[in-house]
Amino acid sequence: METMDAILGRRAIREYENKHVPEELINSILKAGAMAPSAMDTRPCRFIVITNQDAIRKLSDRVKERTSLITGMSERTAKRLQSKEDTIFYGAPLLILVAAEKTKWSPIDCALAAQNMMLRAYDLGLGSCFIGFADVLKDDRETLRNLGVGDSQELYCPLIFGYPKNRPEPKDKEAVVEKRIR
């Protein structure tokens, strides 16, 4: 696949087929993440791979529980959090948490790895989505420890992957250029 085709075609996918992602595809996605640039080539990203649906469901419930403590959310969001469905990870068969030591550059390094992984997944015929709601797990040290994220590390990028039920059409977006200095 041409790089620009992947950039233009990849979309956030929130509906997945009930079909597991083969190990060779998971490994290819992880390789793409590992190949991302990092500050001073420190390669800080650590990947927690979760394919167990019960574990993903429990994490979804934990995110909903922690998010429900936040005040001032919209009625739509509050309703979503009360649902018995997996409204956080959308029933995706693969969850990859990207974590790293807490440094100045780690958020950027992990975001670069996440983008590589999502583009690779698209190239493999998979869908993906960055799950911002799962950010509340950053402050849940017990859950993170149980996932293998050490106390000196932070969760930066929760990503889901799977076979999409449908693919939204790409949107044409123009770059917003504030100023060109020549």
Protein Blocks (a to p, Z undefined) as FASTA:
>chain_A
ZZklmmmmpccdfbdcdddddfklmmmmmmmmmmpccehhlopaccdddfbfklmmmmmm
mmmmmmmmpghiafklmmmmmpmbdfknnopabdcdddddddfklmmmmmmmmmmmmmmm
mmnopacdddfklmmmmmmmklmmmnopafkbccfbdcdddddfbdcdddddddddfbac
ZZ
